[in-house]
Structures are given as structure tokens and as C-alpha cells.
């Protein structure tokens, strides 16, 4: 059986990377249920895609540019700045979430929490599918969809974030038992822990593979944008967007598997305080993101 210093039902914690940590006063900690954390991601996704559908629409973006005091752009090509602004906001929110959790004196690594929140499920691929469904790219009619400019922003930002996510995903591959003191005598790994570890490692491999694949796909997209500008060809952009959509759908699916497995294994070892505060923090991200896109377009 497991050592008396850690409850057997939380033995899965001992097979996670260092830096997750047990909270000080672990035995009496009041931890949010894993379902509450996953629901926070779900609510964020619903709010995010709703804002993207409304404020990312071509005519709405044009209205923003015309009626609000945003700087005007002389270029007809999509600007990279909205994507850069999205990356900055995502990193800022992950920093805030990590700060909230670490601030309440839990024995966790700031950089581990920072990176792991970059792997949370995000729903932007829905916008990609809507754009494809409302666009025509045949030989005679190359009309771009109403969310094309938004997709350039999302594709750039999400690709970079997924590439960054390679680091943390690889931390969960090939794990051995933790050397933390509470785990010193944990020698029995229950069947359900083994099962969750397989799901966790498998999903981490997929997420890391998606990050590597996006390095190639992002290159195709950039080259496609150059070809479109110089030669009028949309083939490179289309291939980049199609591959990006497939990769981001895989990433979305396995990020849910990753988080569900991670929370099951961690038990009360991952006990984020202030869940209401960081729920509000990531809840405002879609609104801030769309305002940032309008400002930097």
C-alpha cells in the first residue's frame, strides 16, 4: 500500500512531473472538483467562440474601424499585430492564473502552472470551420469568408502557443515516480492510475506532435501569404488553413483528454485556490482579445 504520508487515492500525484506539488496543509485543503475546473474551460470556450463569431465578422470589424477611435491601416493585407496581441494576452492570462495559484502558498512551480494553462482547451477551430462553410474558393469565385481576417489572427497566435506547449507536453512523456518525500514509499500503482497514465502520456505525445506539426504548417501558411501577395495564388494559404484546422481540432480534442487525465492523477495535489478569480480572468480574455484585434488591425 501507499505510504501513510499520502492517501492511496491520490497516489497518482507521485507519477506527475515535479513542480505540481502538494499544498501546504494538504490534509485539510478545500479543493475545487476536477469537473469545476473543466467546466471553467468549457464556459471560457463558449464565451470565446461567441465573441469571435460576433466581433470577428468582417462587417462588424469594418464598423469598429469606422466608428471607434482605432488607428487606421493603409494596407489591404491582414496585419500580424492582432495575432501578436492575442499571444501576449494568452501569456498574460497564464501568468495571472499561475500568480493566483502560487500566491496562496501552494508548493507549486510557477513556470509549471504557467505552461500547463497554455494547454487548456480552446475552441477557435470552430471559427475556422464557419469560415470554410461560408467561403468560396473555386476557380471562378475566390471570395474569402467573413472570418478570414480573424483566422489569420487566431492561426498565428494558436500556432505559436501550441509550439510553446511542446515544452510542457514533453514533461509528461516517459514519467517515472516522483522523488518528493510523500511519494518515497508509494510502490503500488492501482489499475486506474495505470490507465490514466496511459491516457495522459498518449495525449501529451499528441499535443507535442501537434506543436511540431504547426511549425511546418505555419511555414506553409506564411509562404502562402507571400505567394498570394506576389502571384495572386491562394493554394498555399488554403493548404495552411486546412492543415491548421485539422491540427487544431486534434489539439482541442486531446487537450481535454490531457486535462481530464491530469486532474484525475493529481487529485488534491493540484488544488488551485481562487478558482472564481481565475475563471473571471480567463472569462474576460475573449473580450479583451477582440478589442486588441480591432486596435491592432
C-alpha positions in Angstrom: 0.0 0.0 0.0 1.0 3.6 -0.3 2.9 5.4 2.5 0.8 6.9 5.3 2.1 10.3 4.3 -0.2 10.4 1.3 -3.7 9.0 0.7 -3.8 6.0 -1.6 -6.5 7.6 -3.8 -4.0 10.4 -4.5 -1.1 8.2 -5.3 -1.4 9.2 -8.9 0.3 12.5 -7.9 3.5 10.6 -7.4 3.6 9.9 -11.2 3.4 13.5 -12.3 6.3 15.8 -13.2 8.0 17.8 -10.4 6.6 21.2 -9.9 2.9 20.4 -9.4 3.4 20.0 -5.6 1.3 19.2 -2.7 -0.4 22.1 -0.9 0.8 23.2 2.5 -1.8 21.8 4.9 -2.7 19.2 2.3 -4.9 17.1 4.6 -7.4 19.9 5.2 -7.3 21.6 1.9 -10.6 22.6 0.3 -10.1 21.9 -3.4 -12.3 22.5 -6.3 -13.7 19.4 -8.0 -12.0 18.5 -11.3 -15.3 18.9 -13.0 -15.4 22.5 -11.8 -12.0 23.2 -13.5 -13.1 21.6 -16.7 -16.4 23.5 -16.7 -14.4 26.7 -16.4 -12.6 25.8 -19.6 -16.0 24.9 -21.2 -17.5 28.3 -20.2 -14.5 30.1 -21.5 -14.7 28.3 -24.8 -18.4 29.1 -25.2 -17.8 32.8 -24.4 -14.7 32.9 -26.6 -16.4 31.5 -29.7 -19.4 33.7 -29.2 -17.3 36.8 -29.1 -15.3 35.6 -32.1 -18.5 35.0 -34.1 -19.9 38.4 -33.3 -16.9 40.7 -33.2 -14.8 38.7 -35.7 -17.3 39.1 -38.5 -16.0 41.1 -41.4 -18.7 43.8 -41.4 -18.5 44.2 -37.6 -14.7 44.7 -37.8 -15.3 47.3 -40.5 -17.8 49.1 -38.2 -15.2 49.1 -35.4 -12.6 50.6 -37.7 -15.1 53.3 -39.0 -16.8 54.3 -35.7 -14.3 53.8 -33.0 -11.0 55.7 -32.5 -8.7 52.9 -33.6 -5.7 53.6 -35.7 -6.3 53.2 -39.5 -4.2 50.8 -41.6 -3.3 51.7 -45.2 -2.6 48.0 -46.1 -5.1 45.6 -47.6 -3.2 42.6 -46.3 -4.0 41.2 -42.9 -1.7 42.6 -40.2 0.3 40.2 -37.9 -0.2 42.6 -35.0 -3.6 41.2 -34.0 -2.1 37.7 -33.7 0.8 39.1 -31.7 -1.6 40.9 -29.4 -3.5 37.6 -28.9 -0.3 35.8 -28.0 0.5 38.5 -25.5 -2.9 38.3 -23.9 -2.8 34.5 -23.6 0.6 34.7 -22.0 -0.6 37.5 -19.7 -3.6 35.4 -18.6 -1.5 32.3 -17.9 0.8 34.5 -15.9 -2.2 35.8 -13.9 -3.6 32.3 -13.3 -0.2 31.0 -12.2 0.2 34.0 -9.9 -3.2 33.4 -8.3 -2.4 29.8 -7.6 1.2 30.3 -6.3 0.2 33.3 -4.3 -1.8 31.2 -1.8 1.4 29.4 -0.7 0.8 26.1 -2.5 4.0 24.2 -3.1 4.0 24.5 -6.9 6.3 25.7 -9.5 5.3 29.0 -11.2 6.6 28.0 -14.6 4.9 24.6 -14.4 1.5 26.2 -13.8 2.2 28.9 -16.3 2.9 26.4 -19.1 0.2 23.9 -18.2 -2.5 26.5 -18.6 -1.4 27.1 -22.2 -2.5 23.6 -22.9 -6.1 24.3 -21.8 -8.8 23.5 -24.5 -9.5 26.4 -26.9 -12.4 26.5 -29.4 -11.1 28.7 -32.1 -11.2 25.9 -34.7 -15.0 26.4 -34.8 -14.4 29.8 -36.4 -12.2 28.2 -39.0 -15.0 25.7 -39.9 -17.5 28.5 -40.1 -15.3 30.5 -42.4 -14.8 27.5 -44.7 -18.5 26.9 -44.8 -19.2 30.5 -45.8 -16.4 30.9 -48.3 -16.0 30.0 -52.0 -12.5 29.2 -53.4 -13.3 27.6 -56.7 -11.6 28.6 -59.9 -14.2 31.2 -60.8 -15.1 32.7 -57.4 -12.3 33.1 -54.9 -14.3 35.0 -52.4 -12.8 34.9 -48.9 -15.1 34.2 -46.0 -16.4 36.7 -43.5 -13.9 35.4 -40.8 -10.8 35.2 -42.9 -9.0 38.1 -41.2 -9.9 36.7 -37.8 -8.5 33.4 -38.9 -5.1 34.9 -39.7 -5.0 36.3 -36.1 -6.1 33.1 -34.5 -4.0 30.8 -36.6 -0.8 32.8 -35.9 -1.5 33.1 -32.2 -2.7 29.5 -31.6 0.2 28.0 -33.7 2.8 29.9 -31.6 1.1 28.9 -28.4 0.9 25.2 -29.4 4.6 25.3 -30.3 5.3 26.8 -26.9 3.2 24.0 -25.4 5.7 21.4 -26.7 7.8 22.0 -23.7 5.2 21.2 -21.1 3.7 18.3 -23.1 7.1 16.6 -23.2 7.3 16.9 -19.4 4.5 14.3 -19.2 6.1 11.7 -21.5 8.3 9.0 -20.1 7.5 9.8 -16.5 9.0 7.9 -13.6 7.9 8.0 -9.9 8.3 11.3 -8.2 11.1 11.7 -5.7 9.1 14.0 -3.5 9.1 13.0 0.2 5.4 12.0 0.4 6.0 9.6 -2.5 9.0 7.8 -1.1 7.1 4.6 -0.1 4.4 4.7 -2.8 5.2 1.4 -4.6 1.7 0.3 -5.7 0.2 1.8 -8.7 -3.5 1.0 -8.9 -5.0 -0.2 -12.2 -7.0 3.1 -12.6 -3.7 5.1 -12.1 -2.0 3.0 -14.8 -5.0 3.6 -17.1 -4.9 7.4 -16.5 -1.2 7.5 -17.0 -1.5 5.8 -20.4 -4.1 8.4 -21.4 -2.0 11.3 -20.0 1.2 10.2 -21.8 -0.6 9.5 -25.0 -2.4 12.8 -25.1 0.8 14.6 -24.2 2.5 12.9 -27.2 -0.3 14.1 -29.5 -0.1 17.6 -28.2 3.6 17.7 -28.6 3.3 16.3 -32.2 0.7 19.0 -33.0 3.1 21.6 -31.8 5.9 20.2 -34.1 3.4 19.9 -37.0 2.4 23.5 -36.6 6.0 24.6 -37.2 5.7 23.1 -40.7 2.1 24.3 -41.2 2.9 27.8 -40.1 5.7 27.9 -42.6 3.3 26.8 -45.3 0.8 29.5 -44.3 3.5 32.2 -44.3 4.8 31.1 -47.7 1.2 31.0 -49.0 0.6 34.6 -47.9 3.7 35.7 -49.8 2.5 33.8 -52.9 -0.9 35.4 -52.6 0.6 38.8 -52.4 3.1 38.4 -55.2 1.3 36.0 -57.6 -2.4 36.0 -56.6 -2.3 32.3 -55.8 -4.3 31.1 -52.8 -3.1 27.5 -52.8 -0.5 27.9 -50.1 -2.9 29.8 -47.8 -5.6 27.2 -48.3 -3.3 24.3 -47.6 -2.0 26.0 -44.5 -5.5 26.8 -43.3 -6.8 23.2 -43.9 -3.8 21.6 -42.2 -4.1 24.1 -39.4 -7.7 23.3 -38.9 -7.1 19.5 -38.7 -4.1 20.0 -36.3 -6.0 22.4 -34.1 -9.0 20.0 -33.9 -6.7 17.2 -32.8 -5.1 19.6 -30.3 -8.5 20.6 -29.0 -9.6 17.0 -28.5 -6.5 15.8 -26.8 -6.2 18.8 -24.6 -9.4 17.7 -23.0 -8.0 14.2 -22.6 -4.8 15.6 -21.2 -6.6 17.8 -18.6 -9.1 15.1 -17.5 -6.3 12.6 -17.0 -4.0 15.1 -15.3 -6.7 16.1 -12.8 -7.6 12.5 -12.1 -4.0 11.7 -11.4 -3.2 14.8 -9.4 -6.1 14.5 -7.0 -5.8 17.1 -4.3 -2.1 17.7 -5.2 -3.4 20.1 -7.8 -5.6 22.3 -5.7 -5.9 25.7 -7.3 -7.2 28.3 -4.9 -9.1 31.3 -6.2 -10.9 29.4 -8.9 -13.5 32.1 -9.1 -10.8 34.7 -9.6 -9.0 32.9 -12.4 -12.4 32.0 -14.0 -13.2 35.7 -14.2 -9.7 36.3 -15.5 -9.9 33.9 -18.4 -13.6 34.8 -18.9 -12.6 38.4 -19.9 -9.9 37.2 -22.2 -12.2 36.8 -25.3 -13.5 40.4 -24.9 -10.0 41.8 -24.4 -8.8 39.7 -27.4 -11.3 41.1 -29.8 -10.7 44.7 -28.6 -7.0 44.1 -29.1 -7.6 42.7 -32.6 -9.7 45.8 -33.5 -7.0 48.1 -32.2 -4.1 46.4 -33.9 -5.8 45.5 -37.3 
